[in-house]
């Protein structure tokens, strides 16, 4: 037998003739990409290798009535099918121009000036997705080979050379059943003709002699989706796609947080629902999902909420009785980041008093905005998971509120701020901390309280959290901030206190109601969950919605740590090579603000601007508290901030 090598959490056969296991992640296989038309051809760089690996691009205009365009690498670029139509495949040089190693090039038809577009890219990969074509021979029972490498979760077939309905088989169907992608009909038994009454296997699917799937001389394409086949992540055991069924108002346990859902009622009529997290598929949020319908050319709808996602699944809200089928795809990125610039960008800008698109090099999943020189304006925290319009204010106890004139969209590489309001007033200086959720660095979790004690809340940080910041969303109440005891304090967890309101206070005594044991009755948080307790509005009050932000130390990217002041100056080594670009410091042994510095506003040998997250005070620019160091940062004792008082203890979050 070959020997087995290990590297971190990954293991693979390497020595003695084994083939090394190379992890594959969902971010290499699937991406929702939103863009705005310019009136000319555009290059869409979504990180998916279509030129070398093959796959499918599905595009739809969100703001204008226009057909769906499905273009795949097997039938070729500049050819498209419309999921809302029976029409044969057409050629169009202004639709999708070409496939690239990092995405695709779109033509002017799918880049109308000012129109907003959604695209979904599916890369061919065993146990995820496959594209197959064939020419019909009119023989019933013909078997068509495929390379999905696993059982078929969903099979979608279209005749490309003639007018025919789209045919869909789903793993919850029998071999004699089908449903049609371009119609609202319920499932029927015409599959006895379409599939010759035979369900697909892990190597072939069967077609009949009918023109919809195997007419003599006609051409066809099939798109195959896997179901819970494993094969991904560091160990090669993670699922990234699931195909199943659910009844309305019931929850589906996927084992991961979904980023994309295609849903259809099968026991009655109804549209094919297309929702994703980039366009508003969120957690426990009022208001509608941004929804497109695969069977119509209609513009994006926003009035209904068809699903609520959570850390390990989703709850159906289709608004119709009976059974609903779905295709769900896992949220990425699964791979841990290796650079701080991939997960944090600090943006300084001046308000415009008009709707403005702010470019970002980091996908904005989490945006913290503060006016730098105006104390009358609050800190505002927005996130994709909670819904882009919904603000929480770290310096207040207020519940989450819908701030309609604020952040109105979060795209892949930009976000939009509205006209006159706290986040975009004319001639006002702002700082924006833009972060991306990423394995080992930052995760966000939402849940609705059930009043129980010891309830476990799942998360996708994939590391034991070292910071957890919690807040009730639908009720007023203090913020709760916890730091992992073993990372910061000597002694045992029972004698150390790591939880407090989001104020300038020091950490509370362990005998107080803010003690660790009181808040984590099932023990310290783990790499997969943390526990909550009844009786606290911030964590598990019955019927109250909650949110938690979780940070961990990620090598070369972030560091959560503790230091003891020396009364003068000291270097805090974070293991970085280019210094810290963002620094948050809080004194734990006595009162002290939650100070934050960043390189966009200045971390230099002289004075360094800082804000206090627990107050709305204006930015202070008159003291030299922080200096740069390649390994992390330097703290200086300055009376105005007191972040290096002799024998005092501090916690910090630094991001490279």
TORBAKE-191892 format. One line per field, with one value per residue (C-alpha): x negated, y, z negated. Coordinates in steps of 0.5 Angstrom, whole numbers, plus 500, padded with zeros to 3 digits. Each point is the difference from the previous one (the first is absolute). Example, Ala and Ser with C-alpha at 12.3 -4.5 7.8 and 13.67 -1.06 7.14 Angstrom:
<atoms>
c1 = c(475 | 498)
c2 = c(491 | 507)
c3 = c(484 | 502)
</atoms>
This chain:
<atoms>
c1 = c(500 | 498 | 498 | 504 | 498 | 503 | 500 | 504 | 507 | 499 | 497 | 499 | 496 | 494 | 494 | 499 | 504 | 506 | 503 | 500 | 507 | 501 | 506 | 505 | 505 | 507 | 496 | 497 | 506 | 506 | 501 | 506 | 497 | 504 | 498 | 503 | 500 | 496 | 503 | 493 | 497 | 498 | 495 | 503 | 494 | 503 | 495 | 503 | 496 | 504 | 495 | 496 | 506 | 506 | 507 | 506 | 502 | 507 | 501 | 507 | 501 | 503 | 503 | 503 | 504 | 495 | 499 | 496 | 493 | 497 | 494 | 495 | 493 | 502 | 505 | 496 | 499 | 505 | 506 | 505 | 506 | 506 | 503 | 506 | 501 | 501 | 496 | 494 | 493 | 498 | 494 | 498 | 494 | 502 | 502 | 494 | 494 | 495 | 498 | 494 | 495 | 503 | 507 | 503 | 501 | 507 | 503 | 504 | 507 | 498 | 497 | 505 | 498 | 502 | 504 | 498 | 499 | 499 | 496 | 499 | 494 | 499 | 494 | 499 | 498 | 501 | 505 | 502 | 503 | 499 | 502 | 502 | 502 | 502 | 504 | 507 | 501 | 507 | 499 | 503 | 496 | 494 | 495 | 496 | 493 | 498 | 494 | 504 | 496 | 506 | 507 | 504 | 504 | 503 | 500 | 502 | 501 | 501 | 501 | 495 | 502 | 508 | 506 | 501 | 501 | 494 | 501 | 498 | 498 | 499 | 498 | 506 | 504 | 501 | 497 | 507 | 501 | 497 | 502 | 498 | 496 | 503 | 507 | 504 | 503 | 499 | 496 | 504 | 498 | 498 | 493 | 502 | 499 | 495 | 495 | 503 | 503 | 492 | 497 | 493 | 494 | 493 | 497 | 506 | 507 | 505 | 505 | 506 | 501 | 504 | 498 | 499 | 494 | 498 | 503 | 496 | 495 | 502 | 495 | 500 | 497 | 500 | 498 | 499 | 499 | 498 | 503 | 496 | 494 | 494 | 494 | 498 | 496 | 494 | 502 | 504 | 506 | 504 | 506 | 501 | 507 | 506 | 507 | 506 | 507 | 503 | 507 | 502 | 498 | 495 | 493 | 495 | 493 | 495 | 494 | 497 | 503 | 503 | 498 | 505 | 507 | 504 | 507 | 506 | 507 | 501 | 507 | 503 | 499 | 495 | 493 | 493 | 497 | 493 | 497 | 493 | 496 | 497 | 507 | 503 | 501 | 499 | 501 | 507 | 501 | 506 | 501 | 500 | 494 | 498 | 503 | 500 | 504 | 497 | 506 | 501 | 497 | 502 | 496 | 497 | 506 | 499 | 507 | 499 | 496 | 499 | 495 | 496 | 493 | 496 | 493 | 502 | 506 | 506 | 507 | 505 | 505 | 503 | 507 | 504 | 502 | 497 | 493 | 494 | 494 | 493 | 493 | 496 | 492 | 496 | 497 | 493 | 494 | 498 | 493 | 497 | 497 | 492 | 500 | 503 | 502 | 505 | 504 | 499 | 500 | 501 | 503 | 500 | 504 | 504 | 508 | 503 | 508 | 501 | 501 | 493 | 496 | 494 | 495 | 497 | 494 | 504 | 507 | 504 | 503 | 499 | 500 | 499 | 501 | 498 | 500 | 493 | 501 | 507 | 502 | 508 | 499 | 500 | 496 | 504 | 499 | 503 | 499 | 502 | 503 | 505 | 502 | 496 | 505 | 500 | 496 | 497 | 496 | 495 | 500 | 507 | 505 | 505 | 503 | 498 | 504 | 502 | 496 | 502 | 496 | 493 | 497 | 504 | 496 | 494 | 497 | 494 | 495 | 504 | 506 | 505 | 501 | 506 | 501 | 500 | 500 | 495 | 496 | 499 | 501 | 497 | 493 | 500 | 494 | 501 | 496 | 503 | 497 | 502 | 499 | 502 | 502 | 495 | 498 | 495 | 501 | 507 | 507 | 507 | 506 | 507 | 505 | 507 | 500 | 504 | 499 | 496 | 494 | 494 | 503 | 494 | 499 | 496 | 495 | 496 | 493 | 497 | 496 | 501 | 502 | 496 | 505 | 507 | 504 | 508 | 506 | 507 | 503 | 507 | 500 | 496 | 494 | 493 | 495 | 496 | 493 | 496 | 493 | 497 | 497 | 494 | 498 | 499 | 500 | 496 | 505 | 506 | 506 | 504 | 496 | 499 | 506 | 500 | 507 | 503 | 504 | 497 | 498 | 494 | 500 | 495 | 501 | 505 | 498 | 502 | 505 | 504 | 506 | 495 | 496 | 498 | 503 | 507 | 499 | 498 | 503 | 498 | 492 | 496 | 501 | 498 | 498 | 507 | 504 | 501 | 506 | 505 | 504 | 507 | 501 | 496 | 503 | 493 | 500 | 506 | 506 | 506 | 503 | 494 | 495 | 493 | 493 | 493 | 494 | 494 | 492 | 494 | 493 | 498 | 493 | 497 | 507 | 503 | 498 | 504 | 496 | 498 | 494 | 498 | 499 | 492 | 502 | 495 | 500 | 500 | 501 | 506 | 497 | 506 | 496 | 501 | 495 | 503 | 503 | 507 | 505 | 505 | 500 | 505 | 498 | 504 | 498 | 502 | 498 | 503 | 505 | 497 | 503 | 500 | 495 | 499 | 494 | 499 | 495 | 505 | 500 | 493 | 496 | 493 | 495 | 503 | 508 | 505 | 507 | 505 | 507 | 504 | 505 | 504 | 501 | 502 | 494 | 496 | 494 | 494 | 494 | 495 | 496 | 495 | 503 | 498 | 494 | 499 | 496 | 499 | 502 | 506 | 500 | 497 | 504 | 498 | 503 | 503 | 505 | 505 | 501 | 497 | 499 | 493 | 501 | 495 | 503 | 506 | 503 | 503 | 503 | 499 | 502 | 495 | 501 | 494)
c2 = c(500 | 507 | 504 | 506 | 507 | 505 | 508 | 503 | 498 | 497 | 493 | 496 | 494 | 502 | 496 | 493 | 501 | 504 | 506 | 506 | 503 | 507 | 503 | 503 | 506 | 503 | 506 | 497 | 497 | 505 | 507 | 505 | 506 | 507 | 505 | 507 | 500 | 506 | 499 | 496 | 494 | 498 | 495 | 497 | 497 | 496 | 495 | 494 | 496 | 499 | 500 | 494 | 496 | 502 | 501 | 505 | 507 | 502 | 508 | 504 | 507 | 503 | 506 | 499 | 495 | 495 | 493 | 495 | 499 | 493 | 499 | 494 | 498 | 493 | 503 | 506 | 508 | 505 | 494 | 501 | 497 | 503 | 497 | 503 | 498 | 494 | 503 | 496 | 502 | 507 | 503 | 507 | 504 | 505 | 495 | 496 | 502 | 495 | 496 | 501 | 497 | 505 | 501 | 502 | 506 | 503 | 503 | 507 | 496 | 498 | 507 | 505 | 507 | 500 | 494 | 495 | 493 | 493 | 495 | 493 | 496 | 492 | 497 | 492 | 496 | 493 | 500 | 507 | 501 | 497 | 502 | 495 | 500 | 495 | 499 | 497 | 493 | 499 | 493 | 499 | 498 | 503 | 502 | 506 | 500 | 506 | 502 | 502 | 495 | 499 | 499 | 505 | 505 | 504 | 499 | 506 | 498 | 504 | 499 | 505 | 499 | 501 | 503 | 496 | 500 | 500 | 493 | 499 | 494 | 501 | 495 | 500 | 498 | 493 | 498 | 501 | 507 | 507 | 507 | 506 | 506 | 505 | 498 | 501 | 493 | 495 | 494 | 494 | 493 | 502 | 498 | 493 | 503 | 505 | 495 | 494 | 499 | 499 | 504 | 502 | 497 | 502 | 499 | 500 | 503 | 497 | 503 | 498 | 501 | 506 | 507 | 503 | 496 | 495 | 502 | 497 | 505 | 506 | 502 | 501 | 503 | 497 | 504 | 495 | 502 | 495 | 499 | 500 | 496 | 503 | 501 | 507 | 504 | 498 | 493 | 499 | 498 | 506 | 501 | 506 | 499 | 497 | 498 | 498 | 502 | 504 | 502 | 507 | 503 | 494 | 501 | 496 | 498 | 500 | 500 | 506 | 507 | 501 | 506 | 498 | 496 | 498 | 498 | 498 | 497 | 493 | 499 | 506 | 506 | 505 | 503 | 498 | 504 | 503 | 503 | 501 | 504 | 505 | 502 | 500 | 493 | 501 | 498 | 501 | 507 | 503 | 502 | 496 | 497 | 502 | 495 | 498 | 495 | 495 | 499 | 507 | 506 | 505 | 505 | 498 | 500 | 502 | 499 | 493 | 496 | 493 | 498 | 501 | 498 | 498 | 497 | 493 | 500 | 504 | 501 | 500 | 505 | 499 | 502 | 494 | 493 | 493 | 498 | 505 | 497 | 504 | 501 | 503 | 502 | 501 | 507 | 501 | 502 | 493 | 501 | 504 | 507 | 501 | 508 | 505 | 504 | 494 | 501 | 508 | 506 | 507 | 505 | 508 | 504 | 506 | 500 | 502 | 501 | 496 | 493 | 497 | 494 | 499 | 495 | 495 | 495 | 495 | 497 | 504 | 495 | 505 | 508 | 504 | 507 | 507 | 507 | 502 | 507 | 500 | 498 | 501 | 494 | 492 | 495 | 495 | 493 | 497 | 492 | 496 | 495 | 504 | 504 | 506 | 505 | 498 | 504 | 498 | 506 | 497 | 506 | 499 | 495 | 501 | 495 | 499 | 504 | 501 | 506 | 501 | 506 | 496 | 494 | 498 | 495 | 495 | 497 | 496 | 506 | 506 | 503 | 505 | 506 | 504 | 508 | 504 | 496 | 498 | 496 | 505 | 507 | 505 | 502 | 496 | 495 | 493 | 494 | 493 | 493 | 495 | 493 | 493 | 494 | 495 | 493 | 501 | 508 | 502 | 497 | 503 | 496 | 502 | 496 | 501 | 499 | 494 | 501 | 494 | 499 | 497 | 500 | 500 | 505 | 497 | 504 | 500 | 503 | 493 | 502 | 501 | 508 | 504 | 506 | 500 | 506 | 499 | 504 | 500 | 502 | 501 | 502 | 506 | 497 | 501 | 497 | 494 | 499 | 493 | 498 | 493 | 500 | 495 | 505 | 506 | 498 | 496 | 495 | 496 | 502 | 500 | 506 | 504 | 505 | 501 | 503 | 507 | 505 | 504 | 506 | 503 | 496 | 495 | 493 | 498 | 495 | 493 | 500 | 505 | 498 | 501 | 494 | 495 | 494 | 504 | 502 | 493 | 495 | 494 | 502 | 505 | 501 | 495 | 500 | 498 | 503 | 504 | 500 | 505 | 501 | 502 | 506 | 505 | 504 | 500 | 493 | 495 | 504 | 497 | 502 | 505 | 500 | 501 | 500 | 498 | 502 | 496 | 501 | 495 | 501 | 498 | 499 | 506 | 503 | 502 | 499 | 500 | 501 | 503 | 504 | 503 | 508 | 502 | 507 | 503 | 496 | 493 | 496 | 495 | 495 | 497 | 495 | 505 | 502 | 507 | 502 | 501 | 504 | 500 | 500 | 500 | 500 | 500 | 500 | 495 | 501 | 507 | 505 | 502 | 501 | 495 | 504 | 498 | 502 | 499 | 501 | 504 | 505 | 499 | 496 | 503 | 503 | 506 | 501 | 495 | 501 | 496 | 499 | 497 | 495 | 500 | 508 | 504 | 505 | 503 | 498 | 501 | 502 | 503 | 495 | 494 | 494 | 495 | 499 | 495 | 494 | 495 | 494 | 504 | 506 | 505 | 502 | 507 | 502 | 507 | 502 | 502 | 492 | 497 | 493 | 499 | 501 | 496 | 494 | 501 | 494 | 501 | 496 | 502 | 498 | 501 | 499 | 500)
c3 = c(500 | 501 | 494 | 498 | 499 | 496 | 501 | 495 | 500 | 507 | 501 | 506 | 503 | 503 | 499 | 503 | 506 | 497 | 503 | 496 | 498 | 503 | 496 | 504 | 497 | 502 | 502 | 506 | 503 | 499 | 499 | 500 | 504 | 500 | 505 | 503 | 508 | 503 | 507 | 503 | 499 | 493 | 497 | 493 | 496 | 495 | 499 | 503 | 506 | 505 | 506 | 497 | 496 | 503 | 498 | 500 | 500 | 498 | 501 | 499 | 500 | 493 | 502 | 507 | 503 | 504 | 501 | 496 | 503 | 499 | 503 | 499 | 503 | 503 | 505 | 501 | 498 | 504 | 499 | 495 | 498 | 496 | 494 | 501 | 507 | 504 | 506 | 503 | 498 | 503 | 502 | 498 | 500 | 496 | 494 | 497 | 504 | 497 | 494 | 497 | 494 | 495 | 503 | 506 | 505 | 501 | 506 | 501 | 499 | 493 | 499 | 501 | 497 | 493 | 499 | 495 | 501 | 496 | 503 | 497 | 502 | 499 | 502 | 502 | 494 | 498 | 494 | 502 | 507 | 507 | 507 | 505 | 507 | 505 | 507 | 499 | 504 | 498 | 497 | 493 | 494 | 503 | 494 | 500 | 496 | 496 | 495 | 494 | 496 | 495 | 500 | 504 | 495 | 506 | 508 | 504 | 508 | 506 | 507 | 503 | 508 | 499 | 496 | 494 | 492 | 495 | 497 | 493 | 495 | 493 | 495 | 496 | 507 | 502 | 507 | 503 | 498 | 502 | 500 | 505 | 498 | 505 | 497 | 493 | 501 | 494 | 501 | 505 | 502 | 507 | 498 | 502 | 507 | 499 | 495 | 503 | 493 | 497 | 495 | 501 | 497 | 498 | 507 | 505 | 501 | 505 | 505 | 504 | 507 | 500 | 503 | 493 | 498 | 506 | 507 | 506 | 502 | 495 | 495 | 493 | 494 | 492 | 494 | 494 | 493 | 494 | 493 | 494 | 503 | 496 | 503 | 498 | 495 | 497 | 498 | 506 | 496 | 501 | 504 | 504 | 504 | 497 | 504 | 496 | 498 | 494 | 498 | 499 | 493 | 499 | 499 | 504 | 497 | 505 | 496 | 503 | 501 | 507 | 505 | 506 | 500 | 506 | 497 | 503 | 498 | 503 | 497 | 503 | 505 | 498 | 503 | 500 | 494 | 501 | 494 | 497 | 495 | 504 | 502 | 493 | 498 | 492 | 493 | 496 | 504 | 501 | 508 | 506 | 503 | 507 | 504 | 508 | 503 | 504 | 504 | 502 | 503 | 494 | 497 | 493 | 494 | 493 | 497 | 497 | 496 | 502 | 495 | 494 | 500 | 493 | 499 | 502 | 504 | 502 | 499 | 505 | 501 | 507 | 498 | 503 | 497 | 502 | 502 | 503 | 503 | 500 | 502 | 494 | 501 | 494 | 499 | 501 | 499 | 497 | 500 | 494 | 503 | 500 | 501 | 496 | 506 | 502 | 494 | 498 | 504 | 496 | 504 | 499 | 504 | 500 | 500 | 506 | 498 | 507 | 501 | 500 | 502 | 496 | 503 | 495 | 502 | 494 | 501 | 495 | 496 | 494 | 500 | 494 | 501 | 496 | 502 | 497 | 498 | 498 | 493 | 502 | 505 | 497 | 502 | 505 | 501 | 506 | 502 | 506 | 496 | 496 | 506 | 503 | 497 | 493 | 495 | 493 | 497 | 495 | 496 | 498 | 497 | 506 | 504 | 507 | 504 | 508 | 502 | 507 | 502 | 498 | 503 | 506 | 503 | 499 | 506 | 502 | 500 | 498 | 495 | 501 | 495 | 501 | 500 | 494 | 494 | 494 | 505 | 506 | 498 | 505 | 498 | 494 | 499 | 499 | 498 | 503 | 497 | 505 | 499 | 503 | 496 | 501 | 497 | 494 | 500 | 499 | 500 | 498 | 498 | 499 | 496 | 496 | 493 | 497 | 493 | 498 | 496 | 503 | 508 | 505 | 505 | 506 | 504 | 506 | 497 | 500 | 495 | 492 | 500 | 496 | 500 | 500 | 501 | 498 | 501 | 500 | 507 | 498 | 493 | 496 | 496 | 499 | 504 | 498 | 501 | 498 | 501 | 499 | 493 | 502 | 505 | 496 | 492 | 496 | 495 | 502 | 504 | 493 | 497 | 506 | 503 | 507 | 501 | 500 | 503 | 505 | 496 | 497 | 494 | 498 | 501 | 494 | 494 | 501 | 495 | 503 | 505 | 506 | 498 | 505 | 497 | 500 | 507 | 503 | 496 | 505 | 499 | 504 | 507 | 505 | 508 | 501 | 495 | 494 | 495 | 497 | 494 | 499 | 496 | 504 | 505 | 504 | 501 | 500 | 498 | 503 | 506 | 501 | 506 | 498 | 504 | 498 | 503 | 499 | 501 | 500 | 500 | 508 | 501 | 504 | 500 | 493 | 493 | 494 | 494 | 493 | 497 | 493 | 500 | 499 | 499 | 506 | 506 | 503 | 506 | 501 | 505 | 504 | 504 | 506 | 505 | 503 | 493 | 498 | 504 | 495 | 492 | 495 | 493 | 493 | 493 | 496 | 493 | 500 | 504 | 506 | 507 | 506 | 504 | 508 | 504 | 508 | 505 | 504 | 495 | 498 | 496 | 500 | 495 | 499 | 498 | 502 | 501 | 495 | 499 | 494 | 502 | 494 | 501 | 506 | 498 | 506 | 502 | 496 | 503 | 495 | 497 | 502 | 497 | 505 | 504 | 506 | 500 | 505 | 495 | 498 | 496 | 495 | 494 | 496 | 493 | 502 | 494 | 505 | 502 | 494 | 505 | 496 | 493 | 496 | 497 | 504 | 504 | 507 | 506 | 507 | 507 | 506 | 507 | 505)
</atoms>
